[in-house]
């Protein structure tokens, strides 16, 4: 009787271990598709990043550009100040790397979220192209220098809703070839 109970326990332990390993392998594969330097701990965001990379050469090029820098971009779900759809919220340095944090609101269609992610990756590329942007103060100064005046043209308006010349040159999400009709919500 003890042998049967021990066998069941052993089988249960092996099954649980295999289930954990399979789940871990799935997450690792999803992250590998994104590149090593664009990450998310949120499964929804990670899935949308992978889907965008799968369907868009432009998005893959943005990921490759970031992979070639000393930056790591963490993208998590969250709300931006003043109702923005997605935003680059911080930069910090650690161990020779620059860590960028991006928030994205998930209360929209998958297509709109993927477009916002591509737009924020473009901002990340612009920031990573300037080796002197290593903290939030220098990020603020970067946006003071690089943004297009909006609203009243004040610095605070530009920093709260920063749009760089480079990101404005990118197509608007609705017209962007990255996000064609075959990317319908599922």
Protein Blocks (a to p, Z undefined) as FASTA:
>chain_A
ZZmmmmmmmmmmmmmmmmmmmmmmmmmmmmmmnojkbccfbfklmmmmmmmmmmomklmm
mmmmmmmmcbdcdddddddehhiabdcfbdcdeehiacddddddfkbcfklmmmmmmmmm
mmmmmmmmpmklmbfklmmmmmmmmpccehjopaklmmmmgccfklmmpccfklpmklcf
klccZZ
